[in-house]
Amino acid sequence: MSENGMETTIDGEVKSPDQVAASCAQEVVELRSAVDNIDAAVIHMLAERFRVTDMIGGLKARAGFAATDSRRESDQVARLRTLADECGLDADMAEAYLHLVADAAKRNHIRLACETNQPMWGAEGGC
Ligand SMILES: O=C(O)C(=O)C[C@]1(C(=O)O)C=C[C@@H](O)C=C1
Protein backbone atom coordinates (compact mmCIF):
# COMPACT_ATOMS: atom_id res chain seq x y z
CA MET A 1 0.00 0.00 0.00
CA SER A 2 1.36 3.45 -0.82
CA GLU A 3 0.04 7.01 -0.56
CA ASN A 4 0.98 10.14 -2.45
CA GLY A 5 -1.64 12.48 -1.01
CA MET A 6 -3.87 12.26 -4.06
CA GLU A 7 -4.02 8.49 -4.41
CA THR A 8 -3.76 5.33 -2.38
CA THR A 9 -2.43 2.31 -4.21
CA ILE A 10 -3.76 -0.76 -2.42
CA ASP A 11 -2.05 -3.98 -3.43
CA GLY A 12 -1.14 -7.29 -1.82
CA GLU A 13 1.60 -5.57 0.19
CA VAL A 14 -0.40 -4.59 3.25
CA LYS A 15 2.21 -3.56 5.81
CA SER A 16 0.60 -0.53 7.45
CA PRO A 17 1.40 -0.05 11.16
CA ASP A 18 -2.21 1.19 11.49
CA GLN A 19 -4.22 -1.99 12.25
CA VAL A 20 -7.53 -0.55 11.01
CA ALA A 21 -5.97 0.61 7.74
CA ALA A 22 -4.24 -2.76 7.32
CA SER A 23 -7.43 -4.75 7.79
CA CYS A 24 -9.46 -2.41 5.54
CA ALA A 25 -6.79 -2.73 2.83
CA GLN A 26 -6.89 -6.53 3.17
CA GLU A 27 -10.68 -6.48 2.74
CA VAL A 28 -10.39 -4.23 -0.33
CA VAL A 29 -7.94 -6.70 -1.89
CA GLU A 30 -10.43 -9.55 -1.27
CA LEU A 31 -13.41 -7.61 -2.64
CA ARG A 32 -11.38 -6.78 -5.76
CA SER A 33 -11.37 -10.47 -6.70
CA ALA A 34 -15.16 -10.34 -6.76
CA VAL A 35 -14.97 -7.18 -8.92
CA ASP A 36 -12.56 -8.94 -11.32
CA ASN A 37 -14.91 -11.92 -11.64
CA ILE A 38 -17.88 -9.66 -12.31
CA ASP A 39 -15.92 -7.65 -14.92
CA ALA A 40 -14.90 -10.89 -16.68
CA ALA A 41 -18.53 -12.03 -16.76
CA VAL A 42 -19.62 -8.65 -18.17
CA ILE A 43 -16.98 -8.85 -20.94
CA HIS A 44 -18.09 -12.38 -21.86
CA MET A 45 -21.74 -11.29 -21.92
CA LEU A 46 -20.89 -8.26 -24.05
CA ALA A 47 -18.98 -10.41 -26.54
CA GLU A 48 -22.02 -12.69 -26.76
CA ARG A 49 -24.33 -9.68 -27.21
CA PHE A 50 -22.22 -8.45 -30.15
CA ARG A 51 -22.20 -11.92 -31.72
CA VAL A 52 -26.01 -11.82 -31.66
CA THR A 53 -26.34 -8.21 -32.88
CA ASP A 54 -23.85 -8.97 -35.68
CA MET A 55 -26.22 -11.75 -36.81
CA ILE A 56 -29.05 -9.20 -36.77
CA GLY A 57 -26.81 -6.86 -38.80
CA GLY A 58 -26.23 -9.58 -41.39
CA LEU A 59 -29.98 -10.07 -41.78
CA LYS A 60 -30.59 -6.32 -41.99
CA ALA A 61 -27.93 -5.97 -44.70
CA ARG A 62 -29.37 -8.90 -46.65
CA ALA A 63 -32.89 -7.47 -46.48
CA GLY A 64 -31.84 -3.87 -47.16
CA PHE A 65 -33.14 -2.71 -43.76
CA ALA A 66 -31.71 0.36 -42.02
CA ALA A 67 -29.23 -0.14 -39.19
CA THR A 68 -31.39 1.78 -36.72
CA ASP A 69 -34.73 0.81 -35.21
CA SER A 70 -35.53 3.69 -32.86
CA ARG A 71 -38.76 2.20 -31.58
CA ARG A 72 -36.94 -0.96 -30.54
CA GLU A 73 -34.31 1.16 -28.77
CA SER A 74 -37.00 3.15 -26.91
CA ASP A 75 -38.58 -0.10 -25.73
CA GLN A 76 -35.14 -1.39 -24.63
CA VAL A 77 -34.39 1.83 -22.73
CA ALA A 78 -37.77 1.67 -20.94
CA ARG A 79 -37.25 -1.99 -20.05
CA LEU A 80 -33.70 -1.50 -18.78
CA ARG A 81 -34.65 1.59 -16.75
CA THR A 82 -37.38 -0.45 -15.02
CA LEU A 83 -34.99 -3.35 -14.43
CA ALA A 84 -32.40 -0.96 -13.01
CA ASP A 85 -34.96 0.58 -10.64
CA GLU A 86 -35.97 -2.88 -9.47
CA CYS A 87 -32.42 -3.89 -8.61
CA GLY A 88 -31.19 -0.61 -7.15
CA LEU A 89 -29.04 0.50 -10.09
CA ASP A 90 -29.02 4.07 -11.38
CA ALA A 91 -31.52 4.06 -14.29
CA ASP A 92 -29.47 6.71 -16.16
CA MET A 93 -26.52 4.32 -16.09
CA ALA A 94 -28.69 1.56 -17.56
CA GLU A 95 -29.81 3.91 -20.33
CA ALA A 96 -26.22 5.04 -21.01
CA TYR A 97 -25.21 1.37 -21.29
CA LEU A 98 -27.93 0.71 -23.86
CA HIS A 99 -26.89 3.70 -25.98
CA LEU A 100 -23.24 2.66 -25.78
CA VAL A 101 -23.85 -0.88 -27.02
CA ALA A 102 -26.62 -0.09 -29.52
CA ASP A 103 -24.53 2.67 -31.13
CA ALA A 104 -21.59 0.25 -31.44
CA ALA A 105 -23.91 -2.45 -32.83
CA LYS A 106 -25.19 0.01 -35.47
CA ARG A 107 -21.65 0.95 -36.49
CA ASN A 108 -20.96 -2.78 -36.91
CA HIS A 109 -24.16 -3.20 -38.98
CA ILE A 110 -23.08 -0.40 -41.33
CA ARG A 111 -19.51 -1.68 -41.61
CA LEU A 112 -20.70 -5.20 -42.40
CA ALA A 113 -23.15 -3.89 -45.01
CA CYS A 114 -20.37 -1.86 -46.63
CA GLU A 115 -17.91 -4.76 -46.59
CA THR A 116 -20.43 -7.01 -48.29
CA ASN A 117 -21.52 -4.39 -50.82
CA GLN A 118 -25.01 -4.11 -49.39
CA PRO A 119 -24.98 -0.43 -48.39
CA MET A 120 -27.64 0.46 -45.88
CA TRP A 121 -29.26 3.64 -44.67
CA GLY A 122 -26.89 5.39 -42.28
CA ALA A 123 -23.79 4.79 -44.41
CA GLU A 124 -24.25 7.85 -46.62
CA GLY A 125 -20.99 9.23 -45.25
CA GLY A 126 -19.26 6.50 -47.22
CA CYS A 127 -18.04 3.01 -46.51
O1 LIG B 1 -32.57 -5.18 -32.64
C1 LIG B 1 -32.03 -4.61 -33.62
O2 LIG B 1 -32.69 -4.27 -34.61
C2 LIG B 1 -30.61 -4.32 -33.60
O3 LIG B 1 -30.04 -3.95 -34.62
C3 LIG B 1 -29.88 -4.40 -32.30
C4 LIG B 1 -29.89 -3.07 -31.57
C5 LIG B 1 -29.21 -3.36 -30.19
O4 LIG B 1 -27.99 -3.20 -30.10
O5 LIG B 1 -29.92 -3.80 -29.29
C6 LIG B 1 -29.09 -2.09 -32.35
C7 LIG B 1 -29.67 -1.17 -33.18
C8 LIG B 1 -31.11 -0.96 -33.27
O6 LIG B 1 -31.45 0.38 -33.43
C9 LIG B 1 -31.83 -1.63 -32.17
C10 LIG B 1 -31.27 -2.57 -31.36
PDBQT file of the ligand as one rigid body, heavy atoms in Angstrom, charges set to zero:
ROOT
HETATM    1  O1  LIG A 201     -32.566  -5.180 -32.645  1.00  0.00    +0.000 OA
HETATM    2  C1  LIG A 201     -32.028  -4.609 -33.624  1.00  0.00    +0.000 C 
HETATM    3  O2  LIG A 201     -32.687  -4.270 -34.612  1.00  0.00    +0.000 OA
HETATM    4  C2  LIG A 201     -30.605  -4.318 -33.604  1.00  0.00    +0.000 C 
HETATM    5  O3  LIG A 201     -30.038  -3.953 -34.623  1.00  0.00    +0.000 OA
HETATM    6  C3  LIG A 201     -29.878  -4.402 -32.305  1.00  0.00    +0.000 C 
HETATM    7  C4  LIG A 201     -29.886  -3.070 -31.567  1.00  0.00    +0.000 C 
HETATM    8  C5  LIG A 201     -29.215  -3.360 -30.194  1.00  0.00    +0.000 C 
HETATM    9  O4  LIG A 201     -27.992  -3.205 -30.104  1.00  0.00    +0.000 OA
HETATM   10  O5  LIG A 201     -29.916  -3.800 -29.289  1.00  0.00    +0.000 OA
HETATM   11  C6  LIG A 201     -29.094  -2.087 -32.354  1.00  0.00    +0.000 C 
HETATM   12  C7  LIG A 201     -29.672  -1.167 -33.181  1.00  0.00    +0.000 C 
HETATM   13  C8  LIG A 201     -31.111  -0.963 -33.267  1.00  0.00    +0.000 C 
HETATM   14  O6  LIG A 201     -31.447   0.379 -33.433  1.00  0.00    +0.000 OA
HETATM   15  C9  LIG A 201     -31.827  -1.626 -32.167  1.00  0.00    +0.000 C 
HETATM   16  C10 LIG A 201     -31.269  -2.568 -31.365  1.00  0.00    +0.000 C 
ENDROOT
TORSDOF 0
